[in-house]
């Protein structure tokens, strides 16, 4: 998947400025695609040149003017083609896993600290995703929402992000505990 498809997907929910897109990305899309704000702005420019999004200038009196972007019919067609294309298998690419792999050879104190930091970050993300899930669903029961909700795509990706972060939290805490226990056992010898 290219950043272009993630941007087009995020714009399906309405017209956004680059700033609003970055905020929406940070909350909803970041659990499956990471991008820096400057990457989003550059991608919006490319998508507009290709006719996949259209932008319009909004004049503001007390603030700088802004551009709002929305997906065009060509952008929707691009997303349809993308959705029909076979997905590539996902893979993990995480420098913390390399550090865990070598922890018994290079020392564990720093790795334990990094695992605990990552666990704290996962807890914060779980809180954000839980709030997003409640916002997306509103007062509707989850099963009812999944069967009859108007737009469940963002909800389903939120569920995946939530499951990922919960598993990541559990794993980080478990591995930090194992390494701490091993460190303690080696110190006693």
ABEGO torsion letter per residue (X at the ends): XBAAAAAAAAAAAEBBBAAAAAAAAAAAAAAABBBBAAAAAAAAAAAAAAGABBBBBBBBAABBBBBBBBBBAAAAAAAAAAAABBBBBBBBBBAAAAAAAAAAAAEAAAAAAAAAAAAAAAAAAAAAAAAAAAAAAEABBAAAAAAABABAAAAAAAAAAAAAAAAAAAAAAAAAAAAAAAAAAAAAX
